[in-house]
Amino acid sequence: MIDSKQLFERRKQRVRHKIQLRAGSQPRLSVFRSNKHIYAQVIDDRQGKTVVSASSLEKDLRGKLKTGGDVAAAVEIGKLVATRAVAAGVTNVVFDRSGYRFHGRVKALADAARESGLSF
């Protein structure tokens, strides 16, 4: 019998495979969420480097956020990673939800990134 971690890894690999087929030379906006925090990175897979990143652990956001694991934190991280990516010259990305369902914190981060200048 397959446990939930193995199912999650299957979903994650399926999403990444589809991204590799569609992305071409575009970087990907990868999201990781835990119960307490949320993290986002814009990754250039061709060079194997992270272009920009943002997380709810950053010092300037800790005072602003009530907790790092809610929708409000995801919105702030989405705005922050988008402004940093636009400043670095990246406007088109492919969204990598990392096996998570596209709702709640993941959707809030994606919507905030779109509003702040990223297109995907």
ABEGO torsion letter per residue (X at the ends): XBBAAAAAAAAAAAAAAAAAAAAEABBBBBBBBBAABBBBBBBBAAAGBBABBBBAABAAAAAABABAABAAAAAAAAAAAAAAAAAAGBABBBBBAGGBBBBEAAAAAAAAAAAAGBBX
